[in-house]
Amino acid sequence: MTRSAADAAAMLGAIAGYDINDATSYSAAPPDYLEAIADGVRALRIGVDRGYATDGVDGQVVAAFDDAVAAFADLKAIVRNVQFPSYRRLVSLWIAMCSVETAAAHRETYPARKAEYGPDLAQLIEQGLATSGVEIADINLERIRFERRLADLFKQVDVLLIPTMPVPIPSLKLMASYGEDPNVLLNILRFTAPFNFSGSPTITLPNGSDSAGMPLSMQVVGPHLSEDVLVRVAQAFQYVTDWHKRRPPVA
């Protein structure tokens, strides 16, 4: 959404805060996200679960991630090995929960204007409409379990460092294949879906390039209301690297 962590902090400052039309917004005034953005990461506790971050992950993604971990160590952050909470069942429920929430969001126009919907979106909404209340309750219980385990983890560290995807930017062919094999999509979502469920703030930033010159990325994840820390971590990384200034080749 922005070209730098500082720009992201400025934009967040403009949109954060209470909104009478948003029942999920906080009433407390947001901090100045730019105020301490240049304070660095010395002594900040950065959690890394190497198994979670690298098992079954493309070598180019792993190499870029390892370089980022080393960069934070050089910046005098405290890199700690941690155990990420069990996540596989939660991720397996992502499509079902997405379908339910999509159906709820479109209830004013679907099925009333069903003919105007594309087949993929219509199929997702139909899945949501067919999902039972018991299934939804089960998903929410799994979400709560994960949120509690993640909150316990954040008692040990200030932020987590995690790749964004286990593969470089996927091709359209690969993305289309998830219709035939949902596990393809679920594998791609393994690093992001858990935080969709927990509502954890994250910042995603480039940390390398693949063999085709396309950007690789990582995400910094924090506990609720830690956005000021996340932009500071991202700013520190971008101060000693220039990945955010590079541009992919244009055919």
ZAMARGU-4260 file (C-alpha; in steps of 0.2 Angstrom, whole numbers, plus 5000, padded with zeros to 4 digits):
<rodrens>
0) 5000/5000/5000 | 5015/5011/5003 | 5033/5012/4997 | 5041/5013/5015 | 5037/5009/5033
5) 5037/5028/5037 | 5024/5031/5023 | 5014/5016/5031 | 5015/5024/5048 | 5009/5041/5041
10) 4994/5033/5032 | 4989/5023/5047 | 4989/5039/5057 | 4977/5046/5045 | 4965/5032/5046
15) 4966/5025/5063 | 4955/5029/5078 | 4936/5028/5082 | 4923/5027/5068 | 4905/5028/5073
20) 4901/5017/5058 | 4913/5004/5063 | 4908/4993/5078 | 4926/4985/5078 | 4935/5002/5080
25) 4943/5007/5097 | 4937/5022/5106 | 4955/5027/5112 | 4965/5039/5102 | 4979/5031/5092
30) 4997/5036/5095 | 5008/5046/5084 | 5015/5031/5074 | 5029/5042/5067 | 5035/5049/5084
35) 5047/5035/5089 | 5049/5026/5072 | 5067/5030/5071 | 5071/5023/5088 | 5078/5007/5082
40) 5076/4989/5088 | 5090/4987/5101 | 5085/4975/5114 | 5068/4972/5106 | 5064/4953/5107
45) 5060/4946/5090 | 5053/4928/5090 | 5058/4916/5076 | 5051/4898/5075 | 5063/4892/5062
50) 5053/4876/5059 | 5037/4885/5055 | 5046/4898/5045 | 5056/4886/5034 | 5049/4868/5034
55) 5042/4865/5016 | 5047/4883/5011 | 5056/4887/4995 | 5074/4890/4997 | 5074/4907/4990
60) 5061/4912/5003 | 5072/4904/5017 | 5088/4913/5011 | 5080/4930/5011 | 5072/4926/5028
65) 5089/4921/5036 | 5097/4937/5029 | 5083/4947/5038 | 5086/4938/5054 | 5104/4941/5053
70) 5101/4960/5049 | 5090/4962/5065 | 5104/4953/5075 | 5116/4966/5068 | 5104/4979/5074
75) 5106/4973/5092 | 5088/4965/5093 | 5087/4950/5103 | 5082/4936/5092 | 5074/4922/5102
80) 5069/4904/5096 | 5050/4901/5100 | 5037/4888/5097 | 5023/4895/5086 | 5006/4888/5091
85) 4998/4874/5082 | 4990/4882/5067 | 4986/4868/5054 | 4968/4865/5059 | 4964/4884/5060
90) 4971/4887/5043 | 4960/4872/5036 | 4945/4882/5042 | 4950/4898/5034 | 4940/4895/5018
95) 4924/4890/5027 | 4925/4906/5038 | 4929/4917/5023 | 4914/4910/5015 | 4902/4914/5029
100) 4909/4931/5031 | 4908/4934/5013 | 4890/4928/5013 | 4886/4940/5027 | 4894/4955/5018
105) 4884/4952/5002 | 4867/4948/5009 | 4859/4964/5003 | 4864/4959/4985 | 4865/4940/4985
110) 4855/4931/4979 | 4844/4946/4974 | 4857/4950/4960 | 4865/4933/4958 | 4866/4935/4939
115) 4879/4949/4941 | 4891/4938/4951 | 4905/4929/4944 | 4906/4910/4947 | 4920/4909/4959
120) 4913/4923/4971 | 4895/4915/4969 | 4902/4898/4974 | 4911/4905/4989 | 4895/4914/4995
125) 4884/4898/4992 | 4897/4888/5003 | 4894/4901/5017 | 4876/4900/5016 | 4877/4881/5017
130) 4888/4882/5033 | 4879/4877/5048 | 4878/4887/5065 | 4887/4872/5073 | 4901/4873/5061
135) 4903/4892/5063 | 4903/4889/5082 | 4917/4876/5080 | 4927/4888/5070 | 4926/4902/5083
140) 4931/4890/5097 | 4947/4885/5087 | 4950/4904/5084 | 4949/4907/5103 | 4960/4893/5107
145) 4973/4900/5094 | 4971/4918/5101 | 4975/4912/5119 | 4990/4902/5114 | 4997/4917/5103
150) 4994/4929/5117 | 5005/4918/5129 | 5018/4918/5115 | 5018/4937/5115 | 5023/4937/5134
155) 5040/4930/5128 | 5043/4941/5114 | 5038/4958/5107 | 5036/4953/5089 | 5037/4938/5078
160) 5046/4937/5061 | 5038/4926/5048 | 5039/4924/5029 | 5023/4930/5020 | 5022/4915/5009
165) 5031/4899/5007 | 5034/4901/4989 | 5040/4916/4978 | 5025/4926/4970 | 5015/4912/4963
170) 5010/4911/4944 | 4992/4913/4939 | 4992/4894/4934 | 4997/4890/4952 | 4983/4901/4959
175) 4971/4893/4947 | 4975/4876/4953 | 4968/4878/4970 | 4951/4875/4963 | 4957/4857/4959
180) 4967/4855/4975 | 4962/4867/4990 | 4978/4862/4999 | 4988/4873/4987 | 4979/4888/4993
185) 4980/4883/5011 | 4998/4880/5010 | 5000/4898/5002 | 4990/4905/5017 | 4999/4896/5031
190) 5009/4912/5036 | 4994/4924/5034 | 4978/4915/5038 | 4982/4913/5057 | 4983/4932/5059
195) 4967/4935/5050 | 4959/4924/5063 | 4968/4932/5078 | 4966/4950/5072 | 4985/4953/5075
200) 4992/4968/5067 | 5006/4964/5054 | 5017/4974/5043 | 5023/4966/5027 | 5039/4972/5018
205) 5050/4966/5004 | 5066/4957/5010 | 5074/4950/4994 | 5071/4946/4976 | 5068/4929/4968
210) 5077/4922/4952 | 5064/4931/4941 | 5068/4948/4950 | 5051/4948/4958 | 5050/4954/4977
215) 5051/4942/4991 | 5043/4947/5007 | 5042/4944/5026 | 5030/4950/5039 | 5032/4957/5057
220) 5018/4952/5068 | 5014/4959/5085 | 5001/4958/5099 | 4985/4969/5098 | 4989/4988/5097
225) 5007/4986/5094 | 5007/4995/5077 | 5019/5008/5083 | 5032/4994/5087 | 5029/4986/5070
230) 5032/5002/5060 | 5048/5005/5070 | 5054/4987/5067 | 5051/4989/5048 | 5059/5006/5048
235) 5075/4999/5056 | 5076/4985/5043 | 5073/4997/5029 | 5087/5009/5036 | 5100/4995/5033
240) 5093/4987/5017 | 5086/4994/5001 | 5074/4981/4995 | 5059/4993/4997 | 5067/5004/4984
245) 5070/4991/4971 | 5057/4988/4957 | 5053/4972/4948 | 5056/4970/4929 | 5042/4976/4918
250) 5039/4965/4903
</rodrens>
